[in-house]
Amino acid sequence: MKLTRFMAAFAALSLTAMFSAAALGVDENEIRVTGDVGTIQFENYTGPHTVIETADAITEIGRGLGRQVSRSVTREGSFNLNGKYSIIHAIDENEKGKFDADILILNPNASVDHIRNLRRIIAGYLQAAYGYNSNDATTIATFVTVYNAVYRQKLDVFQDRYKTVVTKNLTKEKCGLSTKWNEWPGNTQIVIPLNDVTGGLSTVDTSVISDRNVVDNMREENDKGVDVRQDMVDIKEREAEQAADKAAEAQEKADKEKQKLAEQQKAEQQAQKDASSAQKNADKADSAADEAKKKADEAKKQAEEAQKKADEAKKQAGANPDDEAAQAAAKKAAEDAKKAEDAKKKAEQDAIAAQKAADEAAKKAEEAAKKAQEEAEATAAQQDKLNEAEAEVKEHQDFADKKESEAQTERTEIAKDKQALLEEALAVDEGNSIIGLKVVNETKDLSQMVKVSMADGSTLKVSPVNVVHERTILPVVSPVIEDAKESSVQTSSIYYVAICGDGSASGNNAVKLCLLDSMNMEIQKESNEMVANDSVLVTDGNGGYYCVIQDGSNYVVAKYNKSLQLQVKSPVAVESNTPIVLSERGIVVVAASGSIVLLDNRNLDSSF
């Protein structure tokens, strides 16, 4: 078996990779609000400054403005700081269907001259005014600046989207943000769209500032803006989650209102039933009163007729005092008249009683009808409450669905752009560069991977990993890195095995076997075991990699495969810095006792 040890300063890089990018669907319903807005490239001042302000001091400018607005975010107002920067907090709860906004104005004496610092001011403002954390505020500030550059001097777009309270403060010449720093002072009105001034994470409308035109411009950048776009996706996913939680809370409220409505409807039905019954009783009593009145009228008529007959009979009897028949007729007529009068009085009393009963029944019917009306109004009011609660559920759920849909679409686009960046990088690197090492710490003998141009020898890229031991990296083709870092992207089929770590005992430092990718030259996987600080690293040329690892209080020889999975370790303790000499007959090492030991190639057992 040929002994192989990689000691050269440079190793040839051969990249062979196959990629398959998923096709990205286009939303046919998407409408661009403008035509080609061009690529946004900010021009910043790069010369010397008489005064150098710290990043925190610049951020504090925005915080100063934000603190003024935070005192009453629900009221319109104008604020300024040192006469250089102003904020118009433009809100109007009476106008619906369009956006409120904050307008950041850079006055003629404003001194900001770099987009990075302008974003710091906006981020500081968002933190102080609305409670955004630093990361989210920075992400939103980045999108706000690109958004305002995309729609620079497009007043019609702002008028279409924003309320009058906003647009009355904008002019065509100044609205938005110029890409040239020297045009900013006195000529800038940065519009920050507000969704809900008390909406926490959703205070600024992230959908507006990340519309298709904005994202397309970010995709024109060298890195396609994938990092900040991913941060925006993260914000939208959290917005969706919070909105879904609010929808769930609103649904609980709606369910309670629905139960109340069912109870109220039941009460209304009973009231309607009672009103109907009372009305029937009133109608019946009214009919009885009418009948009693008719009987009273008839009795009165009969009494009048009987009295008339009695008077006539009395007159006849008076004219014929000796006529017994006349006297008897008069007496009978008088008795009949009295009976008729008594019947009349009784009928009148019955009529009065019937009318009283009818009046009472009518009153009860009126009260029952009033009660039924009140219950009907209460039902309508409860229905309104339910409709309002259900509308709130829909509002929150629609918002959650919208943000999740946007996040999903953008995740797909970002994945596609990452793949495109990878393929572009591979197309540039393949066959045109080599990987090498440079010593960065002679005392500890630590090195750093570098990528060098084959054309002119210039350094193309430097690895962030500057703790490679023994000036040794061993190439490995297509290892399995299923447990690699989530943020890493498998950049090629070529990786390098190395011993990494600074060897200090402080903090969370460790020395381990590691896999570094050939594109970003970052650690993609580490061994589970600790490697001796002064261990050598060798390979047998057949996918086996050997080093010395810690095993309790001892050191032993270990064999790993190309995916850094431990295959076997020697039962014999060895010196931490032992040479590892490979041969077909065995592996020669120095035991902890100082004696030479031959280990079996298969199981690393001692052969003698």
LINGIZI-V929964 format. One record per residue. N is the residue number from 1. RES is the residue in one letter. PSI is psi in whole degrees, -180 to 180 (none if undefined). Layout:
<<N:RES:PSI> <N:RES:PSI>>
//
This chain:
<<1:M:131> <2:K:129> <3:L:127> <4:T:128> <5:R:127> <6:F:106> <7:M:-5> <8:A:157> <9:A:-25> <10:F:147> <11:A:138> <12:A:138> <13:L:123> <14:S:113> <15:L:124> <16:T:120> <17:A:150> <18:M:137> <19:F:148> <20:S:111> <21:A:133> <22:A:139> <23:A:139> <24:L:122> <25:G:149> <26:V:133> <27:D:106> <28:E:-21> <29:N:-7> <30:E:133> <31:I:126> <32:R:136> <33:V:-18> <34:T:174> <35:G:-144> <36:D:116> <37:V:0> <38:G:168> <39:T:130> <40:I:120> <41:Q:106> <42:F:135> <43:E:119> <44:N:155> <45:Y:130> <46:T:6> <47:G:-176> <48:P:156> <49:H:143> <50:T:-33> <51:V:128> <52:I:114> <53:E:145> <54:T:161> <55:A:-40> <56:D:-37> <57:A:-38> <58:I:-43> <59:T:-34> <60:E:-26> <61:I:-49> <62:G:-39> <63:R:-39> <64:G:-42> <65:L:-42> <66:G:-39> <67:R:-34> <68:Q:-43> <69:V:-36> <70:S:-20> <71:R:-25> <72:S:78> <73:V:-15> <74:T:4> <75:R:143> <76:E:147> <77:G:166> <78:S:140> <79:F:154> <80:N:163> <81:L:114> <82:N:19> <83:G:-3> <84:K:-35> <85:Y:139> <86:S:152> <87:I:130> <88:I:113> <89:H:92> <90:A:100> <91:I:147> <92:D:105> <93:E:-14> <94:N:-30> <95:E:128> <96:K:161> <97:G:-6> <98:K:176> <99:F:143> <100:D:175> <101:A:156> <102:D:137> <103:I:112> <104:L:121> <105:I:127> <106:L:107> <107:N:166> <108:P:-28> <109:N:13> <110:A:141> <111:S:1> <112:V:132> <113:D:15> <114:H:136> <115:I:-33> <116:R:-42> <117:N:-34> <118:L:-41> <119:R:-34> <120:R:-40> <121:I:-47> <122:I:-42> <123:A:-43> <124:G:-39> <125:Y:-47> <126:L:-36> <127:Q:-49> <128:A:-36> <129:A:-41> <130:Y:3> <131:G:19> <132:Y:147> <133:N:169> <134:S:-44> <135:N:-47> <136:D:-40> <137:A:-40> <138:T:-42> <139:T:-49> <140:I:-40> <141:A:-39> <142:T:-47> <143:F:-38> <144:V:-43> <145:T:-42> <146:V:-42> <147:Y:-47> <148:N:-27> <149:A:-40> <150:V:-40> <151:Y:26> <152:R:127> <153:Q:20> <154:K:70> <155:L:-34> <156:D:-35> <157:V:-45> <158:F:-40> <159:Q:-31> <160:D:-31> <161:R:-26> <162:Y:156> <163:K:163> <164:T:-36> <165:V:-24> <166:V:-55> <167:T:-23> <168:K:-18> <169:N:2> <170:L:150> <171:T:153> <172:K:-36> <173:E:-29> <174:K:-16> <175:C:140> <176:G:-162> <177:L:126> <178:S:153> <179:T:-6> <180:K:123> <181:W:-33> <182:N:-6> <183:E:0> <184:W:-53> <185:P:128> <186:G:5> <187:N:29> <188:T:130> <189:Q:95> <190:I:120> <191:V:125> <192:I:104> <193:P:134> <194:L:127> <195:N:-46> <196:D:114> <197:V:-15> <198:T:22> <199:G:7> <200:G:-121> <201:L:-27> <202:S:21> <203:T:-54> <204:V:135> <205:D:103> <206:T:-24> <207:S:-41> <208:V:-47> <209:I:-7> <210:S:36> <211:D:178> <212:R:-42> <213:N:-40> <214:V:-50> <215:V:-41> <216:D:-37> <217:N:-40> <218:M:-33> <219:R:-12> <220:E:-11> <221:E:162> <222:N:-39> <223:D:10> <224:K:17> <225:G:26> <226:V:-36> <227:D:-50> <228:V:-32> <229:R:-38> <230:Q:-38> <231:D:-39> <232:M:-39> <233:V:-42> <234:D:-43> <235:I:-47> <236:K:-36> <237:E:-39> <238:R:-35> <239:E:-44> <240:A:-42> <241:E:-45> <242:Q:-40> <243:A:-38> <244:A:-39> <245:D:-42> <246:K:-37> <247:A:-40> <248:A:-42> <249:E:-43> <250:A:-34> <251:Q:-39> <252:E:-43> <253:K:-43> <254:A:-39> <255:D:-40> <256:K:-41> <257:E:-33> <258:K:-40> <259:Q:-42> <260:K:-39> <261:L:-42> <262:A:-42> <263:E:-40> <264:Q:-40> <265:Q:-37> <266:K:-43> <267:A:-40> <268:E:-43> <269:Q:-42> <270:Q:-41> <271:A:-40> <272:Q:-40> <273:K:-45> <274:D:-40> <275:A:-41> <276:S:-43> <277:S:-42> <278:A:-37> <279:Q:-38> <280:K:-44> <281:N:-39> <282:A:-43> <283:D:-41> <284:K:-43> <285:A:-37> <286:D:-41> <287:S:-40> <288:A:-38> <289:A:-40> <290:D:-43> <291:E:-42> <292:A:-38> <293:K:-41> <294:K:-43> <295:K:-38> <296:A:-40> <297:D:-40> <298:E:-41> <299:A:-37> <300:K:-42> <301:K:-43> <302:Q:-37> <303:A:-40> <304:E:-43> <305:E:-41> <306:A:-38> <307:Q:-37> <308:K:-41> <309:K:-39> <310:A:-42> <311:D:-40> <312:E:-43> <313:A:-37> <314:K:-38> <315:K:-41> <316:Q:-41> <317:A:-36> <318:G:-33> <319:A:-22> <320:N:72> <321:P:-23> <322:D:-4> <323:D:105> <324:E:-39> <325:A:-40> <326:A:-39> <327:Q:-40> <328:A:-39> <329:A:-38> <330:A:-42> <331:K:-45> <332:K:-40> <333:A:-36> <334:A:-41> <335:E:-42> <336:D:-37> <337:A:-41> <338:K:-43> <339:K:-43> <340:A:-39> <341:E:-42> <342:D:-41> <343:A:-38> <344:K:-46> <345:K:-43> <346:K:-42> <347:A:-38> <348:E:-41> <349:Q:-41> <350:D:-38> <351:A:-42> <352:I:-44> <353:A:-41> <354:A:-40> <355:Q:-38> <356:K:-43> <357:A:-38> <358:A:-41> <359:D:-42> <360:E:-41> <361:A:-38> <362:A:-39> <363:K:-43> <364:K:-39> <365:A:-40> <366:E:-43> <367:E:-41> <368:A:-38> <369:A:-40> <370:K:-43> <371:K:-43> <372:A:-39> <373:Q:-42> <374:E:-42> <375:E:-36> <376:A:-42> <377:E:-39> <378:A:-38> <379:T:-43> <380:A:-41> <381:A:-40> <382:Q:-36> <383:Q:-39> <384:D:-42> <385:K:-42> <386:L:-44> <387:N:-41> <388:E:-43> <389:A:-42> <390:E:-34> <391:A:-37> <392:E:-41> <393:V:-48> <394:K:-40> <395:E:-49> <396:H:-41> <397:Q:-40> <398:D:-40> <399:F:-44> <400:A:-45> <401:D:-40> <402:K:-48> <403:K:-40> <404:E:-39> <405:S:-45> <406:E:-44> <407:A:-41> <408:Q:-45> <409:T:-45> <410:E:-34> <411:R:-43> <412:T:-44> <413:E:-41> <414:I:-42> <415:A:-41> <416:K:-42> <417:D:-37> <418:K:-42> <419:Q:-41> <420:A:-43> <421:L:-41> <422:L:-46> <423:E:-38> <424:E:-43> <425:A:-41> <426:L:-38> <427:A:-36> <428:V:-41> <429:D:-31> <430:E:119> <431:G:-1> <432:N:2> <433:S:164> <434:I:155> <435:I:136> <436:G:-176> <437:L:147> <438:K:141> <439:V:130> <440:V:-14> <441:N:97> <442:E:-33> <443:T:-45> <444:K:1> <445:D:52> <446:L:140> <447:S:174> <448:Q:134> <449:M:142> <450:V:153> <451:K:125> <452:V:137> <453:S:133> <454:M:-21> <455:A:-48> <456:D:4> <457:G:6> <458:S:154> <459:T:118> <460:L:-36> <461:K:145> <462:V:133> <463:S:142> <464:P:-12> <465:V:110> <466:N:32> <467:V:40> <468:V:127> <469:H:158> <470:E:13> <471:R:38> <472:T:125> <473:I:135> <474:L:122> <475:P:145> <476:V:138> <477:V:129> <478:S:60> <479:P:162> <480:V:122> <481:I:50> <482:E:-23> <483:D:29> <484:A:170> <485:K:142> <486:E:-36> <487:S:-11> <488:S:155> <489:V:128> <490:Q:109> <491:T:-21> <492:S:180> <493:S:-6> <494:I:126> <495:Y:173> <496:Y:134> <497:V:135> <498:A:161> <499:I:124> <500:C:149> <501:G:147> <502:D:-9> <503:G:1> <504:S:156> <505:A:0> <506:S:157> <507:G:-141> <508:N:27> <509:N:147> <510:A:158> <511:V:122> <512:K:165> <513:L:138> <514:C:159> <515:L:125> <516:L:136> <517:D:157> <518:S:-10> <519:M:-60> <520:N:-12> <521:M:42> <522:E:156> <523:I:124> <524:Q:-18> <525:K:149> <526:E:155> <527:S:155> <528:N:-28> <529:E:154> <530:M:135> <531:V:143> <532:A:140> <533:N:-32> <534:D:25> <535:S:149> <536:V:168> <537:L:122> <538:V:163> <539:T:151> <540:D:0> <541:G:-4> <542:N:28> <543:G:9> <544:G:136> <545:Y:129> <546:Y:140> <547:C:178> <548:V:129> <549:I:162> <550:Q:137> <551:D:88> <552:G:-124> <553:S:0> <554:N:172> <555:Y:140> <556:V:159> <557:V:136> <558:A:145> <559:K:131> <560:Y:155> <561:N:-178> <562:K:-12> <563:S:14> <564:L:32> <565:Q:127> <566:L:125> <567:Q:-46> <568:V:155> <569:K:151> <570:S:140> <571:P:-12> <572:V:128> <573:A:142> <574:V:168> <575:E:144> <576:S:-30> <577:N:22> <578:T:139> <579:P:150> <580:I:105> <581:V:118> <582:L:139> <583:S:170> <584:E:-25> <585:R:-10> <586:G:-176> <587:I:124> <588:V:125> <589:V:171> <590:V:120> <591:A:164> <592:A:-25> <593:S:-11> <594:G:-6> <595:S:156> <596:I:135> <597:V:137> <598:L:121> <599:L:144> <600:D:136> <601:N:-31> <602:R:-47> <603:N:4> <604:L:19> <605:D:154> <606:S:132> <607:S:-21> <608:F:none>>
//
